[in-house]
Amino acid sequence: MNIHVSEEAAKWYRKELELREGDSIRFFARYSNTSPIHPGYSLGISVEQPKHPGFRTEAGGLTFFMEEHDLWYLRGYRLNVKYLDSIDDIDYVYEEEAEA
């Protein structure tokens, strides 16, 4: 499991969510209609500080993380968070990780 957030995506989050240097964004599994990797769930985000992070990464002066209890959602996948200039929005790209 890995998460990569591009610098352009981090800039988009800063602008859209009015974030400052040092703020944190949590990725979490939420009950929803669809996901390319888990039917019935999707990826949610919230602006909050980590409590029990199972994974964290930094980009653009922001911390992006998942709490331990949400790691199941990305197990076996790499999440690439990219910015799409053509629609001024974020794209979540899931790639299966090779088994060791």
PEFENVEN-V246949 format. One record per backbone hydrogen bond with DSSP energy under -1.0 kcal/mol. NH is the residue of the N-H (numbers start at 1). CO is the residue of the C=O. E is the energy in kcal/mol with one decimal. If there is no record, write none. Layout:
{{NH,CO,E} {NH,CO,E}}
This chain:
{{2,77,-1.2} {4,79,-3.1} {6,81,-2.4} {10,6,-2.3} {11,7,-2.1} {12,8,-1.8} {13,9,-2.4} {14,10,-2.3} {15,11,-2.2} {16,12,-3.1} {17,13,-2.6} {19,14,-1.7} {22,61,-3.5} {23,20,-2.3} {25,63,-3.0} {26,46,-3.3} {27,65,-3.2} {28,44,-2.2} {30,42,-2.5} {32,40,-2.2} {41,38,-2.0} {42,30,-2.2} {44,28,-3.5} {46,26,-1.6} {54,66,-2.9} {55,66,-1.6} {57,64,-2.5} {59,62,-2.1} {62,59,-2.1} {63,23,-2.2} {64,57,-3.2} {65,25,-2.3} {66,55,-2.1} {68,52,-2.8} {70,67,-2.0} {71,68,-1.4} {73,70,-1.6} {74,71,-1.2} {77,74,-2.8} {78,95,-3.0} {79,2,-3.0} {80,93,-3.0} {81,4,-3.3} {82,91,-2.7} {84,89,-3.3} {87,84,-1.1} {88,84,-1.0} {89,84,-1.4} {91,82,-2.9} {93,80,-2.7} {95,78,-2.6} {97,76,-2.7}}
